[in-house]
Amino acid sequence: MSADKPIQQDKRMYDNHKEHGEDLSYENEQSMVTIPLKEYDKLKDQSKYITDDTLISAIDKIEFFVKELRKHIVRKF
């Protein structure tokens, strides 16, 4: 070996073959959830509304600043 070539480190992601085998066993697994149609419709309706508290507070702050900016608008006709 020459001194100018770096030593290649072990690139394995797993410490042992058992962990790798367990991951492979889940690789082709597919999960499907069945829910009643009424529940699906209810969930679909909820997706039309913003429910995240952080996002709601950001929207409220934007609304406040827009109202403040409108006070400074002078329209000349």
PyMOL Python script that loads the backbone (N, CA, C, O; Angstrom):
from pymol import cmd

cmd.read_pdbstr("""\
ATOM      1  N   MET A   1       0.827  -1.188   0.000  1.00  0.00           N
ATOM      2  CA  MET A   1       0.000   0.000   0.000  1.00  0.00           C
ATOM      3  C   MET A   1       0.867   1.246   0.000  1.00  0.00           C
ATOM      4  O   MET A   1       1.906   1.302   0.658  1.00  0.00           O
ATOM      5  N   SER A   2       0.422   2.243  -0.749  1.00  0.00           N
ATOM      6  CA  SER A   2       1.177   3.486  -0.744  1.00  0.00           C
ATOM      7  C   SER A   2       0.652   4.402   0.353  1.00  0.00           C
ATOM      8  O   SER A   2      -0.502   4.288   0.768  1.00  0.00           O
ATOM      9  N   ALA A   3       1.482   5.288   0.809  1.00  0.00           N
ATOM     10  CA  ALA A   3       1.133   6.155   1.928  1.00  0.00           C
ATOM     11  C   ALA A   3       0.184   7.268   1.524  1.00  0.00           C
ATOM     12  O   ALA A   3      -0.493   7.817   2.393  1.00  0.00           O
ATOM     13  N   ASP A   4       0.096   7.637   0.223  1.00  0.00           N
ATOM     14  CA  ASP A   4      -0.739   8.750  -0.192  1.00  0.00           C
ATOM     15  C   ASP A   4      -2.192   8.362  -0.432  1.00  0.00           C
ATOM     16  O   ASP A   4      -3.005   9.248  -0.691  1.00  0.00           O
ATOM     17  N   LYS A   5      -2.558   7.102  -0.359  1.00  0.00           N
ATOM     18  CA  LYS A   5      -3.961   6.689  -0.507  1.00  0.00           C
ATOM     19  C   LYS A   5      -4.615   6.632   0.866  1.00  0.00           C
ATOM     20  O   LYS A   5      -4.096   5.979   1.771  1.00  0.00           O
ATOM     21  N   PRO A   6      -5.771   7.321   1.033  1.00  0.00           N
ATOM     22  CA  PRO A   6      -6.438   7.260   2.353  1.00  0.00           C
ATOM     23  C   PRO A   6      -7.022   5.882   2.607  1.00  0.00           C
ATOM     24  O   PRO A   6      -7.429   5.179   1.683  1.00  0.00           O
ATOM     25  N   ILE A   7      -7.054   5.522   3.848  1.00  0.00           N
ATOM     26  CA  ILE A   7      -7.623   4.235   4.240  1.00  0.00           C
ATOM     27  C   ILE A   7      -9.143   4.345   4.159  1.00  0.00           C
ATOM     28  O   ILE A   7      -9.736   5.255   4.737  1.00  0.00           O
ATOM     29  N   GLN A   8      -9.767   3.420   3.443  1.00  0.00           N
ATOM     30  CA  GLN A   8     -11.218   3.449   3.273  1.00  0.00           C
ATOM     31  C   GLN A   8     -11.878   2.918   4.537  1.00  0.00           C
ATOM     32  O   GLN A   8     -11.566   1.824   5.006  1.00  0.00           O
ATOM     33  N   GLN A   9     -12.790   3.708   5.075  1.00  0.00           N
ATOM     34  CA  GLN A   9     -13.481   3.308   6.293  1.00  0.00           C
ATOM     35  C   GLN A   9     -14.652   2.394   5.947  1.00  0.00           C
ATOM     36  O   GLN A   9     -15.126   2.366   4.812  1.00  0.00           O
ATOM     37  N   ASP A  10     -15.102   1.655   6.941  1.00  0.00           N
ATOM     38  CA  ASP A  10     -16.228   0.753   6.775  1.00  0.00           C
ATOM     39  C   ASP A  10     -17.490   1.574   6.513  1.00  0.00           C
ATOM     40  O   ASP A  10     -17.836   2.438   7.318  1.00  0.00           O
ATOM     41  N   LYS A  11     -18.186   1.318   5.398  1.00  0.00           N
ATOM     42  CA  LYS A  11     -19.353   2.108   5.000  1.00  0.00           C
ATOM     43  C   LYS A  11     -20.678   1.411   5.311  1.00  0.00           C
ATOM     44  O   LYS A  11     -21.728   1.853   4.845  1.00  0.00           O
ATOM     45  N   ARG A  12     -20.643   0.349   6.076  1.00  0.00           N
ATOM     46  CA  ARG A  12     -21.884  -0.345   6.389  1.00  0.00           C
ATOM     47  C   ARG A  12     -22.759   0.511   7.293  1.00  0.00           C
ATOM     48  O   ARG A  12     -22.269   1.189   8.197  1.00  0.00           O
ATOM     49  N   MET A  13     -24.070   0.470   7.034  1.00  0.00           N
ATOM     50  CA  MET A  13     -25.019   1.230   7.840  1.00  0.00           C
ATOM     51  C   MET A  13     -25.407   0.462   9.096  1.00  0.00           C
ATOM     52  O   MET A  13     -25.861   1.069  10.067  1.00  0.00           O
ATOM     53  N   TYR A  14     -25.244  -0.824   9.102  1.00  0.00           N
ATOM     54  CA  TYR A  14     -25.725  -1.659  10.202  1.00  0.00           C
ATOM     55  C   TYR A  14     -24.553  -2.269  10.942  1.00  0.00           C
ATOM     56  O   TYR A  14     -23.525  -2.600  10.351  1.00  0.00           O
ATOM     57  N   ASP A  15     -24.725  -2.413  12.248  1.00  0.00           N
ATOM     58  CA  ASP A  15     -23.675  -3.028  13.050  1.00  0.00           C
ATOM     59  C   ASP A  15     -23.633  -4.537  12.863  1.00  0.00           C
ATOM     60  O   ASP A  15     -22.579  -5.161  12.987  1.00  0.00           O
ATOM     61  N   ASN A  16     -24.800  -5.118  12.563  1.00  0.00           N
ATOM     62  CA  ASN A  16     -24.799  -6.562  12.332  1.00  0.00           C
ATOM     63  C   ASN A  16     -25.811  -6.911  11.243  1.00  0.00           C
ATOM     64  O   ASN A  16     -26.644  -6.084  10.873  1.00  0.00           O
ATOM     65  N   HIS A  17     -25.735  -8.108  10.748  1.00  0.00           N
ATOM     66  CA  HIS A  17     -26.596  -8.542   9.638  1.00  0.00           C
ATOM     67  C   HIS A  17     -28.050  -8.707  10.073  1.00  0.00           C
ATOM     68  O   HIS A  17     -28.953  -8.623   9.241  1.00  0.00           O
ATOM     69  N   LYS A  18     -28.286  -8.938  11.356  1.00  0.00           N
ATOM     70  CA  LYS A  18     -29.655  -9.119  11.840  1.00  0.00           C
ATOM     71  C   LYS A  18     -30.476  -7.842  11.645  1.00  0.00           C
ATOM     72  O   LYS A  18     -31.629  -7.913  11.221  1.00  0.00           O
ATOM     73  N   GLU A  19     -29.898  -6.682  11.949  1.00  0.00           N
ATOM     74  CA  GLU A  19     -30.602  -5.410  11.757  1.00  0.00           C
ATOM     75  C   GLU A  19     -30.941  -5.197  10.284  1.00  0.00           C
ATOM     76  O   GLU A  19     -32.040  -4.760   9.944  1.00  0.00           O
ATOM     77  N   HIS A  20     -29.991  -5.510   9.426  1.00  0.00           N
ATOM     78  CA  HIS A  20     -30.207  -5.347   7.992  1.00  0.00           C
ATOM     79  C   HIS A  20     -31.332  -6.272   7.508  1.00  0.00           C
ATOM     80  O   HIS A  20     -32.164  -5.874   6.692  1.00  0.00           O
ATOM     81  N   GLY A  21     -31.348  -7.486   8.009  1.00  0.00           N
ATOM     82  CA  GLY A  21     -32.387  -8.444   7.635  1.00  0.00           C
ATOM     83  C   GLY A  21     -33.765  -7.998   8.104  1.00  0.00           C
ATOM     84  O   GLY A  21     -34.757  -8.185   7.399  1.00  0.00           O
ATOM     85  N   GLU A  22     -33.826  -7.403   9.303  1.00  0.00           N
ATOM     86  CA  GLU A  22     -35.106  -6.914   9.808  1.00  0.00           C
ATOM     87  C   GLU A  22     -35.634  -5.782   8.934  1.00  0.00           C
ATOM     88  O   GLU A  22     -36.829  -5.734   8.646  1.00  0.00           O
ATOM     89  N   ASP A  23     -34.770  -4.881   8.513  1.00  0.00           N
ATOM     90  CA  ASP A  23     -35.205  -3.794   7.632  1.00  0.00           C
ATOM     91  C   ASP A  23     -35.699  -4.320   6.295  1.00  0.00           C
ATOM     92  O   ASP A  23     -36.688  -3.822   5.759  1.00  0.00           O
ATOM     93  N   LEU A  24     -35.028  -5.308   5.760  1.00  0.00           N
ATOM     94  CA  LEU A  24     -35.452  -5.882   4.484  1.00  0.00           C
ATOM     95  C   LEU A  24     -36.796  -6.577   4.600  1.00  0.00           C
ATOM     96  O   LEU A  24     -37.557  -6.620   3.632  1.00  0.00           O
ATOM     97  N   SER A  25     -37.102  -7.126   5.779  1.00  0.00           N
ATOM     98  CA  SER A  25     -38.376  -7.823   5.943  1.00  0.00           C
ATOM     99  C   SER A  25     -39.553  -6.859   5.881  1.00  0.00           C
ATOM    100  O   SER A  25     -40.659  -7.266   5.526  1.00  0.00           O
ATOM    101  N   TYR A  26     -39.339  -5.591   6.219  1.00  0.00           N
ATOM    102  CA  TYR A  26     -40.405  -4.591   6.168  1.00  0.00           C
ATOM    103  C   TYR A  26     -40.445  -3.841   4.837  1.00  0.00           C
ATOM    104  O   TYR A  26     -41.365  -3.061   4.589  1.00  0.00           O
ATOM    105  N   GLU A  27     -39.471  -4.069   4.000  1.00  0.00           N
ATOM    106  CA  GLU A  27     -39.329  -3.282   2.775  1.00  0.00           C
ATOM    107  C   GLU A  27     -40.536  -3.373   1.844  1.00  0.00           C
ATOM    108  O   GLU A  27     -40.934  -2.360   1.269  1.00  0.00           O
ATOM    109  N   ASN A  28     -41.118  -4.533   1.683  1.00  0.00           N
ATOM    110  CA  ASN A  28     -42.222  -4.711   0.746  1.00  0.00           C
ATOM    111  C   ASN A  28     -43.588  -4.698   1.423  1.00  0.00           C
ATOM    112  O   ASN A  28     -44.600  -5.020   0.801  1.00  0.00           O
ATOM    113  N   GLU A  29     -43.607  -4.331   2.680  1.00  0.00           N
ATOM    114  CA  GLU A  29     -44.868  -4.316   3.401  1.00  0.00           C
ATOM    115  C   GLU A  29     -45.684  -3.095   3.001  1.00  0.00           C
ATOM    116  O   GLU A  29     -45.156  -1.986   2.917  1.00  0.00           O
ATOM    117  N   GLN A  30     -46.952  -3.300   2.758  1.00  0.00           N
ATOM    118  CA  GLN A  30     -47.841  -2.199   2.433  1.00  0.00           C
ATOM    119  C   GLN A  30     -48.933  -2.163   3.487  1.00  0.00           C
ATOM    120  O   GLN A  30     -49.461  -3.196   3.898  1.00  0.00           O
ATOM    121  N   SER A  31     -49.259  -0.951   3.913  1.00  0.00           N
ATOM    122  CA  SER A  31     -50.313  -0.850   4.917  1.00  0.00           C
ATOM    123  C   SER A  31     -51.488  -0.099   4.316  1.00  0.00           C
ATOM    124  O   SER A  31     -51.315   0.889   3.603  1.00  0.00           O
ATOM    125  N   MET A  32     -52.660  -0.572   4.608  1.00  0.00           N
ATOM    126  CA  MET A  32     -53.869   0.062   4.117  1.00  0.00           C
ATOM    127  C   MET A  32     -54.846   0.147   5.273  1.00  0.00           C
ATOM    128  O   MET A  32     -55.076  -0.832   5.983  1.00  0.00           O
ATOM    129  N   VAL A  33     -55.416   1.323   5.454  1.00  0.00           N
ATOM    130  CA  VAL A  33     -56.352   1.537   6.542  1.00  0.00           C
ATOM    131  C   VAL A  33     -57.744   1.669   5.953  1.00  0.00           C
ATOM    132  O   VAL A  33     -57.946   2.367   4.959  1.00  0.00           O
ATOM    133  N   THR A  34     -58.694   0.999   6.566  1.00  0.00           N
ATOM    134  CA  THR A  34     -60.084   1.083   6.115  1.00  0.00           C
ATOM    135  C   THR A  34     -60.881   1.859   7.157  1.00  0.00           C
ATOM    136  O   THR A  34     -60.888   1.513   8.338  1.00  0.00           O
ATOM    137  N   ILE A  35     -61.555   2.920   6.695  1.00  0.00           N
ATOM    138  CA  ILE A  35     -62.397   3.701   7.587  1.00  0.00           C
ATOM    139  C   ILE A  35     -63.771   3.853   6.952  1.00  0.00           C
ATOM    140  O   ILE A  35     -63.904   3.758   5.732  1.00  0.00           O
ATOM    141  N   PRO A  36     -64.786   4.086   7.762  1.00  0.00           N
ATOM    142  CA  PRO A  36     -66.129   4.276   7.209  1.00  0.00           C
ATOM    143  C   PRO A  36     -66.185   5.538   6.333  1.00  0.00           C
ATOM    144  O   PRO A  36     -65.413   6.478   6.522  1.00  0.00           O
ATOM    145  N   LEU A  37     -67.101   5.531   5.387  1.00  0.00           N
ATOM    146  CA  LEU A  37     -67.235   6.642   4.447  1.00  0.00           C
ATOM    147  C   LEU A  37     -67.582   7.949   5.160  1.00  0.00           C
ATOM    148  O   LEU A  37     -67.089   9.010   4.777  1.00  0.00           O
ATOM    149  N   LYS A  38     -68.427   7.883   6.194  1.00  0.00           N
ATOM    150  CA  LYS A  38     -68.783   9.095   6.952  1.00  0.00           C
ATOM    151  C   LYS A  38     -67.547   9.718   7.594  1.00  0.00           C
ATOM    152  O   LYS A  38     -67.376  10.937   7.582  1.00  0.00           O
ATOM    153  N   GLU A  39     -66.691   8.871   8.150  1.00  0.00           N
ATOM    154  CA  GLU A  39     -65.476   9.363   8.790  1.00  0.00           C
ATOM    155  C   GLU A  39     -64.533   9.971   7.750  1.00  0.00           C
ATOM    156  O   GLU A  39     -63.886  10.987   8.004  1.00  0.00           O
ATOM    157  N   TYR A  40     -64.466   9.347   6.593  1.00  0.00           N
ATOM    158  CA  TYR A  40     -63.648   9.873   5.498  1.00  0.00           C
ATOM    159  C   TYR A  40     -64.144  11.254   5.075  1.00  0.00           C
ATOM    160  O   TYR A  40     -63.347  12.176   4.898  1.00  0.00           O
ATOM    161  N   ASP A  41     -65.471  11.397   4.913  1.00  0.00           N
ATOM    162  CA  ASP A  41     -66.043  12.695   4.531  1.00  0.00           C
ATOM    163  C   ASP A  41     -65.750  13.763   5.582  1.00  0.00           C
ATOM    164  O   ASP A  41     -65.470  14.915   5.250  1.00  0.00           O
ATOM    165  N   LYS A  42     -65.816  13.369   6.844  1.00  0.00           N
ATOM    166  CA  LYS A  42     -65.539  14.300   7.937  1.00  0.00           C
ATOM    167  C   LYS A  42     -64.075  14.756   7.883  1.00  0.00           C
ATOM    168  O   LYS A  42     -63.791  15.943   8.044  1.00  0.00           O
ATOM    169  N   LEU A  43     -63.159  13.827   7.659  1.00  0.00           N
ATOM    170  CA  LEU A  43     -61.745  14.167   7.548  1.00  0.00           C
ATOM    171  C   LEU A  43     -61.484  15.043   6.325  1.00  0.00           C
ATOM    172  O   LEU A  43     -60.670  15.966   6.373  1.00  0.00           O
ATOM    173  N   LYS A  44     -62.184  14.745   5.229  1.00  0.00           N
ATOM    174  CA  LYS A  44     -62.035  15.526   3.999  1.00  0.00           C
ATOM    175  C   LYS A  44     -62.513  16.963   4.227  1.00  0.00           C
ATOM    176  O   LYS A  44     -61.887  17.904   3.741  1.00  0.00           O
ATOM    177  N   ASP A  45     -63.615  17.140   4.961  1.00  0.00           N
ATOM    178  CA  ASP A  45     -64.120  18.475   5.270  1.00  0.00           C
ATOM    179  C   ASP A  45     -63.146  19.248   6.164  1.00  0.00           C
ATOM    180  O   ASP A  45     -62.978  20.456   5.999  1.00  0.00           O
ATOM    181  N   GLN A  46     -62.508  18.556   7.104  1.00  0.00           N
ATOM    182  CA  GLN A  46     -61.560  19.209   7.999  1.00  0.00           C
ATOM    183  C   GLN A  46     -60.345  19.735   7.241  1.00  0.00           C
ATOM    184  O   GLN A  46     -59.721  20.702   7.679  1.00  0.00           O
ATOM    185  N   SER A  47     -60.002  19.120   6.119  1.00  0.00           N
ATOM    186  CA  SER A  47     -58.831  19.552   5.363  1.00  0.00           C
ATOM    187  C   SER A  47     -59.044  20.897   4.689  1.00  0.00           C
ATOM    188  O   SER A  47     -58.091  21.491   4.183  1.00  0.00           O
ATOM    189  N   LYS A  48     -60.283  21.389   4.674  1.00  0.00           N
ATOM    190  CA  LYS A  48     -60.580  22.690   4.072  1.00  0.00           C
ATOM    191  C   LYS A  48     -60.256  23.843   5.010  1.00  0.00           C
ATOM    192  O   LYS A  48     -60.255  24.998   4.586  1.00  0.00           O
ATOM    193  N   TYR A  49     -59.981  23.554   6.271  1.00  0.00           N
ATOM    194  CA  TYR A  49     -59.785  24.588   7.278  1.00  0.00           C
ATOM    195  C   TYR A  49     -58.364  24.538   7.830  1.00  0.00           C
ATOM    196  O   TYR A  49     -57.732  23.482   7.865  1.00  0.00           O
ATOM    197  N   ILE A  50     -57.877  25.697   8.261  1.00  0.00           N
ATOM    198  CA  ILE A  50     -56.565  25.786   8.886  1.00  0.00           C
ATOM    199  C   ILE A  50     -56.757  25.564  10.381  1.00  0.00           C
ATOM    200  O   ILE A  50     -57.523  26.282  11.024  1.00  0.00           O
ATOM    201  N   THR A  51     -56.070  24.583  10.929  1.00  0.00           N
ATOM    202  CA  THR A  51     -56.230  24.262  12.344  1.00  0.00           C
ATOM    203  C   THR A  51     -54.930  24.391  13.131  1.00  0.00           C
ATOM    204  O   THR A  51     -54.945  24.267  14.355  1.00  0.00           O
ATOM    205  N   ASP A  52     -53.820  24.633  12.469  1.00  0.00           N
ATOM    206  CA  ASP A  52     -52.528  24.750  13.143  1.00  0.00           C
ATOM    207  C   ASP A  52     -52.449  26.089  13.879  1.00  0.00           C
ATOM    208  O   ASP A  52     -52.585  27.146  13.263  1.00  0.00           O
ATOM    209  N   ASP A  53     -52.231  26.045  15.188  1.00  0.00           N
ATOM    210  CA  ASP A  53     -52.211  27.259  16.010  1.00  0.00           C
ATOM    211  C   ASP A  53     -51.119  28.235  15.578  1.00  0.00           C
ATOM    212  O   ASP A  53     -51.337  29.446  15.580  1.00  0.00           O
ATOM    213  N   THR A  54     -49.962  27.727  15.214  1.00  0.00           N
ATOM    214  CA  THR A  54     -48.866  28.592  14.792  1.00  0.00           C
ATOM    215  C   THR A  54     -49.217  29.326  13.511  1.00  0.00           C
ATOM    216  O   THR A  54     -48.960  30.523  13.384  1.00  0.00           O
ATOM    217  N   LEU A  55     -49.803  28.612  12.566  1.00  0.00           N
ATOM    218  CA  LEU A  55     -50.198  29.227  11.302  1.00  0.00           C
ATOM    219  C   LEU A  55     -51.323  30.243  11.507  1.00  0.00           C
ATOM    220  O   LEU A  55     -51.327  31.304  10.883  1.00  0.00           O
ATOM    221  N   ILE A  56     -52.258  29.920  12.367  1.00  0.00           N
ATOM    222  CA  ILE A  56     -53.359  30.847  12.667  1.00  0.00           C
ATOM    223  C   ILE A  56     -52.821  32.135  13.274  1.00  0.00           C
ATOM    224  O   ILE A  56     -53.263  33.222  12.901  1.00  0.00           O
ATOM    225  N   SER A  57     -51.877  32.032  14.199  1.00  0.00           N
ATOM    226  CA  SER A  57     -51.324  33.241  14.817  1.00  0.00           C
ATOM    227  C   SER A  57     -50.530  34.062  13.803  1.00  0.00           C
ATOM    228  O   SER A  57     -50.540  35.291  13.873  1.00  0.00           O
ATOM    229  N   ALA A  58     -49.844  33.413  12.864  1.00  0.00           N
ATOM    230  CA  ALA A  58     -49.123  34.144  11.826  1.00  0.00           C
ATOM    231  C   ALA A  58     -50.102  34.885  10.915  1.00  0.00           C
ATOM    232  O   ALA A  58     -49.852  36.030  10.538  1.00  0.00           O
ATOM    233  N   ILE A  59     -51.197  34.248  10.565  1.00  0.00           N
ATOM    234  CA  ILE A  59     -52.221  34.879   9.727  1.00  0.00           C
ATOM    235  C   ILE A  59     -52.841  36.068  10.454  1.00  0.00           C
ATOM    236  O   ILE A  59     -53.076  37.112   9.844  1.00  0.00           O
ATOM    237  N   ASP A  60     -53.108  35.920  11.749  1.00  0.00           N
ATOM    238  CA  ASP A  60     -53.649  37.019  12.540  1.00  0.00           C
ATOM    239  C   ASP A  60     -52.685  38.206  12.565  1.00  0.00           C
ATOM    240  O   ASP A  60     -53.107  39.359  12.470  1.00  0.00           O
ATOM    241  N   LYS A  61     -51.392  37.917  12.693  1.00  0.00           N
ATOM    242  CA  LYS A  61     -50.385  38.982  12.721  1.00  0.00           C
ATOM    243  C   LYS A  61     -50.336  39.686  11.368  1.00  0.00           C
ATOM    244  O   LYS A  61     -50.227  40.911  11.319  1.00  0.00           O
ATOM    245  N   ILE A  62     -50.412  38.942  10.283  1.00  0.00           N
ATOM    246  CA  ILE A  62     -50.432  39.540   8.940  1.00  0.00           C
ATOM    247  C   ILE A  62     -51.658  40.435   8.792  1.00  0.00           C
ATOM    248  O   ILE A  62     -51.570  41.541   8.259  1.00  0.00           O
ATOM    249  N   GLU A  63     -52.799  39.946   9.268  1.00  0.00           N
ATOM    250  CA  GLU A  63     -54.029  40.732   9.201  1.00  0.00           C
ATOM    251  C   GLU A  63     -53.872  42.053   9.970  1.00  0.00           C
ATOM    252  O   GLU A  63     -54.312  43.103   9.500  1.00  0.00           O
ATOM    253  N   PHE A  64     -53.248  41.999  11.143  1.00  0.00           N
ATOM    254  CA  PHE A  64     -53.012  43.195  11.938  1.00  0.00           C
ATOM    255  C   PHE A  64     -52.160  44.201  11.164  1.00  0.00           C
ATOM    256  O   PHE A  64     -52.483  45.388  11.113  1.00  0.00           O
ATOM    257  N   PHE A  65     -51.057  43.712  10.555  1.00  0.00           N
ATOM    258  CA  PHE A  65     -50.164  44.615   9.832  1.00  0.00           C
ATOM    259  C   PHE A  65     -50.825  45.196   8.582  1.00  0.00           C
ATOM    260  O   PHE A  65     -50.576  46.349   8.230  1.00  0.00           O
ATOM    261  N   VAL A  66     -51.649  44.420   7.922  1.00  0.00           N
ATOM    262  CA  VAL A  66     -52.371  44.935   6.752  1.00  0.00           C
ATOM    263  C   VAL A  66     -53.313  46.059   7.175  1.00  0.00           C
ATOM    264  O   VAL A  66     -53.410  47.075   6.486  1.00  0.00           O
ATOM    265  N   LYS A  67     -54.002  45.889   8.289  1.00  0.00           N
ATOM    266  CA  LYS A  67     -54.897  46.941   8.796  1.00  0.00           C
ATOM    267  C   LYS A  67     -54.105  48.197   9.139  1.00  0.00           C
ATOM    268  O   LYS A  67     -54.556  49.311   8.870  1.00  0.00           O
ATOM    269  N   GLU A  68     -52.918  48.020   9.735  1.00  0.00           N
ATOM    270  CA  GLU A  68     -52.081  49.175  10.070  1.00  0.00           C
ATOM    271  C   GLU A  68     -51.613  49.891   8.806  1.00  0.00           C
ATOM    272  O   GLU A  68     -51.584  51.121   8.765  1.00  0.00           O
ATOM    273  N   LEU A  69     -51.251  49.136   7.785  1.00  0.00           N
ATOM    274  CA  LEU A  69     -50.811  49.739   6.519  1.00  0.00           C
ATOM    275  C   LEU A  69     -51.942  50.493   5.831  1.00  0.00           C
ATOM    276  O   LEU A  69     -51.711  51.541   5.228  1.00  0.00           O
ATOM    277  N   ARG A  70     -53.153  49.974   5.916  1.00  0.00           N
ATOM    278  CA  ARG A  70     -54.302  50.625   5.273  1.00  0.00           C
ATOM    279  C   ARG A  70     -54.565  52.008   5.866  1.00  0.00           C
ATOM    280  O   ARG A  70     -55.097  52.882   5.182  1.00  0.00           O
ATOM    281  N   LYS A  71     -54.199  52.212   7.121  1.00  0.00           N
ATOM    282  CA  LYS A  71     -54.405  53.523   7.750  1.00  0.00           C
ATOM    283  C   LYS A  71     -53.554  54.604   7.072  1.00  0.00           C
ATOM    284  O   LYS A  71     -53.887  55.788   7.135  1.00  0.00           O
ATOM    285  N   HIS A  72     -52.467  54.200   6.431  1.00  0.00           N
ATOM    286  CA  HIS A  72     -51.531  55.136   5.827  1.00  0.00           C
ATOM    287  C   HIS A  72     -51.740  55.306   4.328  1.00  0.00           C
ATOM    288  O   HIS A  72     -50.971  56.014   3.678  1.00  0.00           O
ATOM    289  N   ILE A  73     -52.743  54.684   3.781  1.00  0.00           N
ATOM    290  CA  ILE A  73     -53.035  54.827   2.359  1.00  0.00           C
ATOM    291  C   ILE A  73     -53.915  56.050   2.156  1.00  0.00           C
ATOM    292  O   ILE A  73     -54.965  56.194   2.783  1.00  0.00           O
ATOM    293  N   VAL A  74     -53.464  56.924   1.269  1.00  0.00           N
ATOM    294  CA  VAL A  74     -54.239  58.114   0.929  1.00  0.00           C
ATOM    295  C   VAL A  74     -54.596  58.001  -0.547  1.00  0.00           C
ATOM    296  O   VAL A  74     -53.712  58.002  -1.404  1.00  0.00           O
ATOM    297  N   ARG A  75     -55.876  57.905  -0.844  1.00  0.00           N
ATOM    298  CA  ARG A  75     -56.321  57.805  -2.228  1.00  0.00           C
ATOM    299  C   ARG A  75     -56.737  59.186  -2.723  1.00  0.00           C
ATOM    300  O   ARG A  75     -57.541  59.873  -2.094  1.00  0.00           O
ATOM    301  N   LYS A  76     -56.182  59.570  -3.846  1.00  0.00           N
ATOM    302  CA  LYS A  76     -56.528  60.861  -4.441  1.00  0.00           C
ATOM    303  C   LYS A  76     -57.229  60.590  -5.768  1.00  0.00           C
ATOM    304  O   LYS A  76     -56.701  59.884  -6.628  1.00  0.00           O
ATOM    305  N   PHE A  77     -58.396  61.146  -5.922  1.00  0.00           N
ATOM    306  CA  PHE A  77     -59.168  60.912  -7.144  1.00  0.00           C
ATOM    307  C   PHE A  77     -59.150  62.092  -8.038  1.00  0.00           C
ATOM    308  O   PHE A  77     -59.751  62.064  -9.111  1.00  0.00           O
TER     309      PHE A  77
END
""", "prot")
cmd.dss("prot")
cmd.show_as("cartoon", "prot")
cmd.util.cbc("prot")
cmd.orient("prot")
